[in-house]
């Protein structure tokens, strides 16, 4: 087993699985979807009940509040080393957009001093290793369209609806079906949803 093999914390949210990847106690990435074998891990990982440190417990608590519809300022330390100055500038700009508000790729580009860099801003947001914590879902097209998102447009719409306190939210299953039907989504009532109802932790198995 690689010494840097990832531990995976999988949260069951109202919109589907969300996975936090840790190396020891350091958060390395967030991705949409369930457990998957981590790079560098030979064989399977095993499910255990212990989170990889107090910062992981704090982040799970914050995410539970977030998916309950409570405005949340995430305090988890994020290691952005290895990324370009431009990417980090874009991520700082989107983190400055308050909960429940949105901006556009063009506006971020203008704020960074280059109105013609909207496409580059979108590319930088697409490389965001910590979606939700760095809220790239709050960036829209110039016409207000949702455009692309690493978790899919339906996830983006659901997160924005959650932050706007709208009554109709979207489940991941409905979202996947909707994307196959060109974005037509059938809403479900907020009362039928629950926040982070289950947390599973997968640790790499030891190898000889």
Secondary structure, DSSP 8 states (H G I E B T S, - for coil): --TT--EEEEEEETTEEEEEEEETTEEEEEEESS----TT--S-EEEES--SSHHHHHHHHHHHHHHTT-----------TTS-HHHHHHHHHHHTS-TT--EEHHHHHHHTT-TT-HHHHHHHHHT-SBBTTB-GGGEE-TTS-----TT-HHHHHHHHHHHHT-SEE--HHHHHHHHHTTT----EEGGG--S--EEEEEEE----
